[in-house]
Amino acid sequence: NLDPGFFEALRKTGTLHIIVASGTNIALFAGSLLAILARIIGRRTAIVPTLVCVWIYVLLVGWQPPIVRAGIMGSIAFAALAWGREFDAWRALFISAIVLLLLQPLWLFDTGFQLSFAATAGILAFTSSISKRLVLVPVFREDLATTLAAQIAVSPILWLAFGQFSLISPLVNALILWTVPLIMAGGMFVGFVGGVWEPAGQVVAWFLWLPLEYFVRIVELFSKLS
């Protein structure tokens, strides 16, 4: 039901990935749930129900490579936390790739699979070094560094698969990525409050208008320039 014009604007600005369920969504959802459950039943005990909820979330969203990859990596991270082990993101990425290909070998040729793993590898490999070279406000520096790192890794795939990639994508992503946690957390809160009492949920939803409006306007503005 997404407006075709806005969908095209997202595509032009290289921000379509933001509205696709992926690692960011898993991290925000699982982190918030773990924080709540840890206060009630203790952190170590809360890990198991959190993992169960993560995989329910994965199944509800859809069994696609990006979200399954995020679910596997998240599960490995929580398992490391439960057993007091250090989390190795590269190892988790490698293991998740093996598991996905064992489940569905043909995913190796799926563009979503390729982009998801390439972007994650790029973020792990380049974000830190890029961030050190950027002189910006911290929130924008980290978002821009992350986007540039992912862009470096996925650009060859985008070019081969679609014959194009957005040159303004890093800038647009840096300008709007900071709104994603606010929008997602706010949306979850609105859903909870609205489930208890709908009028209260409608009032709370108005506070989400500003980050949502900002997100939409920035995407639409830069799509006209691309």
N, C-alpha and C positions, 0 to 999 in steps of 0.2 A: 504493500500500500504506500510505499515511499513515493513522494512526488517525483515524476520523471525529470523535471528540470533540476531539482536539487540533487538527484542521483547523478546527473551529468556533471553538475558543479563539483561534487565530491570526486568524481572520476578525473576531471580535468586538473584538480588541485592535488591529486595524490593523497587524498584523505579518506578514501572509501574504506580503508582498513579500520578506521576508528569506529565505524558502526557495525563491524563484524566482530562477533564474540571471539575472544582470543586470550592470550596470556594475561593481559591487563585486567580483563573482567574476572578471570579466575583468581588472580592475586587479590583484587579488591574484595571479591565475594568471600573467599576463604579467609583472608586476613581479618575482615570484620567479624565473621562468624566465630573464628577462633578466639578473638579478643572477648567476645560476649560469653562464650561457653567457658572460657578459662576462669572467668570471675565466679562462675557457678559451680563447676565441677573440677577445677584445676587444669593447668595447661596441658600436662601430659595426657590426662584422661580425655581432654577435649579434642585431641588430634584425631581419634578414630571417628567420632560422629562428624567432624569437619570433613574428613576424607569421603565419607559416605555421601554427604551433601554435595561435595564437589562433583562426584560422579553422577549423582542425580541431575545436577545442573548441566553436566556435559550431555547426558542423554536427552534432556528436555530441549537444549539448544540445537542439538543435531550432531550426528556422528560424522563430523568432517575433520580432515587432517589438522587444521590449526587449533581447534578446540580440544581435540583428543591429545595432540602433542602437549598443549598447555596443561591438561589434566594429568598426564603422566609425569611431566616435570614437577608439577605441584605436589603430586603424591610422593615423589622421591625426596623433595625438599622437606615435607612434613615427616616422612619416615626418618630422615637424618636428624631432624629436630627431636623426635621421640626417642631415638637411640643415642643421642648425644654425639652424633658424628658430624664432621664438617661437610657442608653441601658443596659439591663440585658441579657447577652449572654445565661445563663442557661434557662431563661424563653423563649427566642427566639428559642432555640433548642427544648424545650418541645412543644411549639406551632407548630413549623414546623413539628415535628413528628406526631402530631395529625392531621394536615392538610393533610399531605401525606397519612396517613392511611385512612382518610375519602375519599380521592380521589381514592385510590387503596389499600384496606385492605390487599390484598395478598402480597404487598411489604414488609410486616412484615417478610416474609420468604425469601426475596431476599437478597443474600449475599452483594450486593452493598449497599443496604439500611442499613443493619446491620453494615458494615464496616464504612460507612460514619458517622453514628451517634455515633458509639463507638469511632472512631478516634477523632471526635470533642469533645466529652465528656472527653476523655483522655487528650486532649490538654488543655481544660478549668480547669481540676482538678489538673493536675500534672506539667504543664510546669513551673510555677513560682517557685515551691519548688525545682525542678530539676535544673533549671538555677542558683539558688543561690548556689548550691553545685558544680558547674562546674567551673574550673579555665581555661578559654580559651579566645581567642580573641572574643570580643562581637558578631560579625556576626556569627561565628561558634558556639559559646555558645548557642545563641538563637535557631539556626537551629537544633543543636543536642538535646537541651532540648525539643523542639517541637516534634522532631521525636521520641525521647525516650518516651515521654508522650503518643503519639499516639500509639506507638508500644506496650506499656503496655496494652492498652485497646483493641487493635485488635488481639493480639497474640492468645488468646483462640479461637476466631472466625476463624482465619486462620488455626489453628491446627485442629479444628473440620471440617472445610469445605474442606481443601486441604491436611491435614496431614503433613503440613510443614510450616515453616516461616524462613525468612532470619536473621541469627544472625549478619551479617555485615550491615544490612539495616540502622541502625542509623548512622553509620560512613559514609557510602556512601551518605546518604541524607544530612548530615551535610556538606559534601564536595561540593555538587552540588546545593543545594537549593538556595544559594545566586545568582546563575546565572538565575533562573527562571524569576524574575522581569525584568532583563536586556533583556532576550530573548523575553519575551512577549511584553514589551514596545517597544523594537527595531523592532519587527515584525509588530506591529501596525504602527509605524512610516514609515517603509519600504513600507507597503501597501499604506499609504497615499501619500508618495512622488512618488512611482511608479505609482499610479493612475493619478497623475498630469503629470509626465514625466517619462516614463519607464527607460531610460538610467540613470537618477539621482537615481531612486530607486535601480538599480543594483549596483551603486557605494556605496550607503548607506548600502546595504545588506552585502558588504564585511566586514563592521565593526562588524557584528554579527557573523562572522566566528569564532573568538577567543572563545567567551563563548560557542558557539555550539560545537566546536571541543573539548574543555575542558570537557564539559558535556558528550559527546559520549565516549571519551577516558577513563574517570574515571569509567564510567559504564562498559565498556568492560574490563578494567583492573581488577576490583574487581569481575566481573562475572567469570573470570578464576580462581579466588582464592576460590570461594564458592563451 
